[in-house]
Amino acid sequence: MQGILDKEAQAELLRRGFSRRSFGRIATLLGAGAALPFYNEPALAQLSMVRNLPPDAVKINANENPLGPSAVAADAIREIVASGGRYMYEKTFDLAETLAEQEGLKFSWNQKESYVAIFAGSSDPLHRTVLAYCDKDKPFVVADPGYEAGGRAAEFIGAKTIKVPLRKSDYAHDVKAMAAASPTAGVIYLCNPNNPTGTVTPQADIEWLVANKPKGSIILLDEAYIHFAEKTQKNAQFVAQDKEVIVLRTFSKLYGMAGLRAGAALGRPDLLQPIYKYGAGAMPLTAMVGANVSLKEKGLIEKRRAFMTGVRAETFSFLAKNNIEFIPSDANMFMMNVKRPGKQFYAAMAKQNVYVGRVWPAMPEWVRVSVGTPDEMSKFQTACLKCYEA
């Protein structure tokens, strides 16, 4: 199993304190991929997976976009299927070039010089970053509640995870506490807007963290939901400024391509090089073409953001009218206080054929709800009135 780790990667792991016995474990992680319980978004979503889901069920539990790929992207995907017998690596580089151009970053067909790396989704580079920069002496720092994938990867390789509570006042990342969490932090992870709360961290706070992070730490900015946000901004400028920052992007959310798998890591080339060592292989051709077309489609972001925010606003009005506490969100999900163990509420809603999201230990009486279509959220409201106990 060590074969998946090249000699350079093995030497780096030994330097960082890993034993040769751990190589097989890490190789299993990389080789098995989605078979492991934490490795990527679809696998992590086992926490949200529903087997034998009824065909008429309302599935608002995994932050998916019910609209799917845009019509233009879907047409491009269908057209490229006939060429699926070819690797067509150039389509991956075409996507990287488009993204680099839009973000004002340097692109090169030489991987060692490019500021954009393409992956099958954004959880893949998230895990690779943890593998590359965390170890038993370099912990992973994350908000609580926050997206769990990085912490599971850290645990798998024996690195400590330090959870820092979100600020109580606005549910933003407490960046000063995160910076102080460990002087040897390997990775400090911010998902902005945050998953599961959908809340944003002020730009000034992010800038402070980049300027005041522990020496040698990597700031990992996960912008999976950034396209939905109206109260914050994208942060590729840190990458352009050669800061010790890696920015993650995905096409799973606003672009509606969760099952197709396309994402990217933006970073200084020397920061991206270590994460390349932990896997290899061609990207899914359909996803590469669909993602590239989506980036070029004028008005798509604004149109989809307006659609989602409109449905979300109507849902928030319903919750407020019925005195149900919720956290105002700037993403395609929100958290609501169900006043009892969240798993009980989940089970009650499932009996109404409505499947809401999971519960985080830090907020055991809150559940995460994804924003679906108007019809889906109407059914959510009907079921909620039956299941919510004031």
NORQUIDA-V807446 format. One line per field, one symbol per residue. ss: DSSP state (H for helix, E for strand, C for the rest). phi: phi as a letter, one per 40 degrees, with the letter a starting at -180 (. if undefined). psi: psi as a letter, one per 20 degrees, with the letter a starting at -180 (. if undefined). Layout:
ss=???
phi=???
psi=???
//
This chain:
ss=CHHHCCHHHHHHHHHCCCCCHHHHHHHHHHHHHHHCCCCCHHHHHHHCCCCCCCCCCEEECCCCCCCCCCHHHHHHHHHHHCCCCCCCCHHHHHHHHHHHHHHCCCCCCCHHHCCEEEECCCHHHHHHHHHHHCECCECEEEEECCCCHHHHHHHHCCCCEEEEECCCCCCCCCHHHHHHCCCCCCEEEEECCCCCCCCCCCHHHHHHHHHHCCCCCEEEEECCCHHHCCCCCCCHHHHHCCCCEEEEEECCCCCCCCCCCCEEEEECHHHHHHHHCCCCCCCCHHHHHHHHHHHHCCCHHHHHHHHHHHHHHHHHHHHHHCCCCECCCCCCEEEEECCCCHHHHHHHHHHCCEEECCCECCECCEEEEECCCHHHHHHHHHHHHHHCCC
phi=.cccbcccccccccccgcccccccccccdcccfccccbcbdccccdcbcbcfcdcbccbbbbfcbccgccccccccccccdccccbcfdccccccccccccccgbcbaccdcbccbbcbcgbcdcdccccccbbacbbcbbacbcaccdcccccdcbgccbbcbdccccafccccccccccacbdcbbbbbbdcbbcgcbbddccccccccbcdcgcbcbccbdbccccbbabcbccccccgccbbbbbabccdcgbdccgaaabbaddcccdccccciahcccddccccccccccccgcccccccdccccccccccccccbfbcacdbbbcaabbccgaddcccdccccccgbbcccbbdcbcbbbcbccbcdcccccdccccccbcbc
psi=iihiorhggghggghjjqrhhighghhgghhhdihqijgaghghjhhipoqlpqhjqonlijkroihaqrhgghghghhihhjiiqglhhhghgggggggghjkqpqqiohiiqjppprnrihghgghgghhiqahinrppqqoqrpighhhgghhjjqqpopoqqphhjkrpnhhhhhihpikpgpoppooqqoihjqqpqhhgghgghhjqqpiqpoooolhjhhhpijarqkihhghjkrmppppqqjhehikkgihnpaqpprphhhhghihikrrqqqpgghggggghghiopigggghgggghgggghghgggghjkopropqkakrrqqojjrphhggghghhhjkporaaqphhmijqqppqobrggghghggghghhhpo.
//
